[in-house]
Amino acid sequence: MDYFPPFAVMGTHNLSDQALNDYKNYYGKLIDVLQSNLSLKDIESKSFINDIPQLNSL
């Protein structure tokens, strides 16, 4: 079985409500990307799934 890297939100105890809401929206975009045709090659070299190019282009 192949596992995806984690979705990381660092320092959550210091984030504002707005920042937490932004991460919530970012996670929703991740779910959309995962439902598309994402391949393991797109993420195999990433430490965190947050770093995939498909997420950063949204």
C-alpha positions as CSV (number, residue, x, y, z in Angstrom):
1,M,0.0,0.0,0.0
2,D,1.2,3.5,-0.8
3,Y,0.5,6.3,1.6
4,F,0.2,10.0,0.9
5,P,2.3,12.4,3.0
6,P,0.4,14.2,5.7
7,F,-1.5,17.4,5.4
8,A,0.2,19.6,7.9
9,V,-0.9,22.7,9.8
10,M,1.9,23.9,12.0
11,G,1.3,26.0,15.1
12,T,-2.4,25.6,15.3
13,H,-2.5,26.8,18.9
14,N,-1.3,30.2,17.7
15,L,-3.5,30.6,14.6
16,S,-6.3,33.1,14.4
17,D,-9.8,32.0,13.5
18,Q,-9.3,33.5,10.0
19,A,-6.1,31.5,9.5
20,L,-7.8,28.3,10.6
21,N,-10.6,29.0,8.2
22,D,-8.1,29.5,5.4
23,Y,-6.6,26.1,6.1
24,K,-10.1,24.6,6.1
25,N,-10.6,26.0,2.6
26,Y,-7.2,24.8,1.6
27,Y,-8.0,21.3,2.8
28,G,-11.2,21.4,0.8
29,K,-9.2,22.2,-2.3
30,L,-6.9,19.2,-1.5
31,I,-10.0,16.9,-1.4
32,D,-11.0,18.2,-4.9
33,V,-7.4,17.6,-6.2
34,L,-7.4,14.1,-4.7
35,Q,-10.7,13.3,-6.5
36,S,-9.1,14.4,-9.8
37,N,-6.4,12.4,-11.6
38,L,-3.6,12.8,-9.1
39,S,-0.7,10.3,-9.5
40,L,1.7,9.1,-6.9
41,K,4.5,10.6,-9.0
42,D,3.0,14.0,-8.2
43,I,3.6,13.6,-4.5
44,E,6.3,11.0,-4.0
45,S,9.0,13.5,-3.3
46,K,7.0,15.8,-1.0
47,S,7.3,15.8,2.7
48,F,3.8,17.3,3.1
49,I,0.9,17.0,0.7
50,N,0.4,20.7,1.1
51,D,3.4,21.1,-1.3
52,I,1.9,19.5,-4.4
53,P,1.9,21.9,-7.3
54,Q,-1.8,21.2,-8.1
55,L,-2.7,22.8,-4.7
56,N,-0.6,25.8,-5.1
57,S,-2.1,26.6,-8.5
58,L,-5.7,26.8,-7.2
